[in-house]
Amino acid sequence: MRISVVCGTNREGALSRVLATEVAESYRQLGHEIDSLDMAELPPDVLNANAYKEKTPAIQELIDRFLACDGAVFVIPEYNGSYPGILKLFVDMLPFPEGFDSRPCAFIGLAAGQFKSLRAVEHFQQVAGYRNAYIFPRRLFIGDSYSAFIDGKLADDELSERLHDQAAKFTAFISALSGEKS
Ligand SMILES: Cc1cc2nc3c(=O)[nH]c(=O)nc-3n(C[C@H](O)[C@H](O)[C@H](O)COP(=O)(O)O)c2cc1C
């Protein structure tokens, strides 16, 4: 199946991007096709006042890529106790209702602090839920982000294990929803 792994920030040097790369790899190992969709790919004209109405080809391409996925995994950093504004802007570019309606979505939170992006993920889940996404209940939360990676990989083997476990169970969840075999 085709999985979109969404890096929920455009910040240069974001650790969410490092994590999203590891997440994508775990889905590849399970034999799935990955589209790594990074908020840094949003072009500056997404800020134009008429972008809600008229999409430039660059914005439309990102939207089409997202719409083509069987399921989406959102890697969500905690910014000021919530998820980044750029991620909300991307959501606001997606068409209604097909952007989220019946789309399986999984969530991973990453934060420097002790709250491990729980609030950010739950804020984002409220939006995805409002838009009728199929919410995968097994989430993953990672704190102390600045010490969490060694050589671009999660340092904690147990967290890596949970990440792989989430990937296996999320794809089974998508298959169950679609009536396909995984
Ligand atoms: C604008 C901004 C706001 C942030 N706010 C918080 C916060 O409220 N709580 C927290 O634990 N970390 C906060 N951080 C740190 C991020 O959680 C940390 O950088 C983490 O690695 C995930 O973000 P990243 O993918 O940009 O690296 C903030 C970082 C930025 C850039």
The ligand as an SDF file (V2000), in Angstrom:
LIG
                    3D

 31 33  0  0  0  0  0  0  0  0999 V2000
    8.6370   27.5240   17.3990 C   0  0  0  0  0  0  0  0  0  0  0  0
    8.9920   26.3980   18.3310 C   0  0  0  0  0  0  0  0  0  0  0  0
    8.2210   26.2020   19.4650 C   0  0  0  0  0  0  0  0  0  0  0  0
    8.5290   25.1370   20.3440 C   0  0  0  0  0  0  0  0  0  0  0  0
    7.7190   24.9100   21.4240 N   0  0  0  0  0  0  0  0  0  0  0  0
    7.9390   23.8290   22.2040 C   0  0  0  0  0  0  0  0  0  0  0  0
    7.0380   23.4860   23.2440 C   0  0  0  0  0  0  0  0  0  0  0  0
    6.0260   24.1280   23.4770 O   0  0  0  0  0  0  0  0  0  0  0  0
    7.3150   22.3900   23.9980 N   0  0  0  0  0  0  0  0  0  0  0  0
    8.4210   21.6090   23.7690 C   0  0  0  0  0  0  0  0  0  0  0  0
    8.6100   20.6180   24.4680 O   0  0  0  0  0  0  0  0  0  0  0  0
    9.2800   21.8990   22.7680 N   0  0  0  0  0  0  0  0  0  0  0  0
    9.0580   22.9760   21.9690 C   0  0  0  0  0  0  0  0  0  0  0  0
    9.9040   23.2460   20.9200 N   0  0  0  0  0  0  0  0  0  0  0  0
   11.0250   22.3460   20.6630 C   0  0  0  0  0  0  0  0  0  0  0  0
   10.6110   21.2260   19.6850 C   0  0  0  0  0  0  0  0  0  0  0  0
    9.6250   20.4020   20.2700 O   0  0  0  0  0  0  0  0  0  0  0  0
   11.8670   20.4300   19.3060 C   0  0  0  0  0  0  0  0  0  0  0  0
   12.6570   21.2200   18.4370 O   0  0  0  0  0  0  0  0  0  0  0  0
   11.5930   19.0640   18.7610 C   0  0  0  0  0  0  0  0  0  0  0  0
   12.8390   18.5410   18.2880 O   0  0  0  0  0  0  0  0  0  0  0  0
   10.5680   18.9530   17.6460 C   0  0  0  0  0  0  0  0  0  0  0  0
   10.6650   20.0060   16.7320 O   0  0  0  0  0  0  0  0  0  0  0  0
   11.5960   19.9640   15.4060 P   0  0  0  0  0  0  0  0  0  0  0  0
   11.0780   18.8770   14.5380 O   0  0  0  0  0  0  0  0  0  0  0  0
   11.4370   21.3140   14.8020 O   0  0  0  0  0  0  0  0  0  0  0  0
   12.9960   19.6790   15.8880 O   0  0  0  0  0  0  0  0  0  0  0  0
    9.6270   24.2990   20.0690 C   0  0  0  0  0  0  0  0  0  0  0  0
   10.4010   24.5230   18.9210 C   0  0  0  0  0  0  0  0  0  0  0  0
   10.0820   25.5550   18.0500 C   0  0  0  0  0  0  0  0  0  0  0  0
   10.9090   25.7500   16.7990 C   0  0  0  0  0  0  0  0  0  0  0  0
  1  2  1  0
  2  3  1  0
  2 30  2  0
  3  4  2  0
  4  5  1  0
  4 28  1  0
  5  6  2  0
  6  7  1  0
  6 13  1  0
  7  8  2  0
  7  9  1  0
  9 10  1  0
 10 11  2  0
 10 12  1  0
 12 13  2  0
 13 14  1  0
 14 15  1  0
 14 28  1  0
 15 16  1  0
 16 17  1  0
 16 18  1  0
 18 19  1  0
 18 20  1  0
 20 21  1  0
 20 22  1  0
 22 23  1  0
 23 24  1  0
 24 25  2  0
 24 26  1  0
 24 27  1  0
 28 29  2  0
 29 30  1  0
 30 31  1  0
M  END
$$$$
